[in-house]
Amino acid sequence: NAGVTQTPKFQVLKTGQSMTLQCAQDMNHEYMSWYRQDPGMGLRLIHYSVGAGITDQGEVPNGYNVSRSTTEDFPLRLLSAAPSQTSVYFCASSRTGEGQFFGPGTRLTVL
Amino acid sequence: AQSVTQLGSHVSVSEGALVLLRCNYSSSVPPYLFWYVQYPNQGLQLLLKYTSAATLVKGINGFEAEFKKSETSFHLTKPSAHMSDAAEYFCAVSDRVGNNRKLIWGLGTSLAVNP
């Protein structure tokens, strides 16, 4: 199993550009989530999904969109990048009752 | 509402000494509790979890944690620190109700291990 994979590993954007961060898991987990990690602020939940076709907002959803058309994939879209979105982004997946498995992260810089 | 407090954002121990990282939680329902470790420039890795079985939970790399309901605590310990334990450690709590598996995270504790 590859576990949770994320692409790209690094990305630099200009303000106003859009992009999609990819996340895939091969463990047939129903639950997937996106976090951002910023120094001194821990992990903050952006969006999550409890199954294909079902998504919901976390605590910091503004400026981000998600969709879940398959169990395996959960892409995160930045609609119009802003410097405040400079962060490290982690995707995670889990089965009900188990701990979450994390991807290696995407380091995003918005200039 | 659930919350997690990790006491001490930075902890420093000598190699071979006891590691104690503190985590207190609040939850209106019996919680699931987790400890994760993050090495530099990596994702988070599950160390151990409590899901209402034994109150003393053993995890990977020699770590363990004890669930104490009366103290609402889930402190992480390791009898003898190793240099490779230097990392960021996160405590998290989740409720058990329904399909919502959102985790509430502590802010993390950075563990330094001195030779």
Interface residues (C-beta under 8 A of the other chain):
Chain A: V4 E30 Y31 S33 G40 M41 G42 L43 L45 Y48 V50 G51 G58 F90 A92 S94 T96 G97 E98 G99 Q100 F101 F102 G103 P104 G105
Chain B: Y32 F34 Y36 N41 Q42 G43 L44 Q45 L46 K49 T51 F90 R96 N99 N100 R101 K102 L103 W105 G106 L107 G108
